[in-house]
Amino acid sequence: MDYINLEIDFIDRTLKAIRQYERFLKENQNEEAFDVTMYINSLTGLIIFPKENGFLKKFLPNDRIEEWYLGGSVKDDTILTIKDLAIQLRHCIAHADFEFGSDNERQIDKVIFKDTKEKKGVIAEFRIDDFKSFIELISEAMIENARKRNSI
């Protein structure tokens, strides 16, 4: 199937790819999991690709951070909305200003986003489950906002 509305279709397919990957892992438990890589690639596509046509500013949710129950993931208190967070994460990804962390030295269990350019330090630190939830929620919210506004 071809893309009809490039941004919406891309976001929708990204969300479906994440869910398809999760089903694959459940059905093939002996396979090595690369879920963190999948989530970083997905977020990169979700917040970098659609920006070029003004899609992000138009359809990112303006919900307050606390409405999304991100488990204390946001560390920069100047980030007040999901839109602010997504834009900051976009800058971090575009400038490779993120790293992975582990509590047990064997498995990645968090993604840490930093703003070294502005010297803000850590702006967000997501546990992997919270990161996955954030990616799914932001995808669903952008699709819903676009459909509500009859822009597709």
Buried (B, 14 or more C-beta within 10 A) or exposed (E): EEEEBEBBBBBBBBBEBBEEBBEEBEEEEEEEBEBBEBBBBBBBBBBBBBBEEEBBEBBBBEBEBEEBEBEEBBBBEEBBBBBBBBBBBBBBBEEEBBBBEEEEEEEBBBBBBBBEEEEBEBBBBBBBEBBBBBBBBBBBBBBEBBEEEEEE
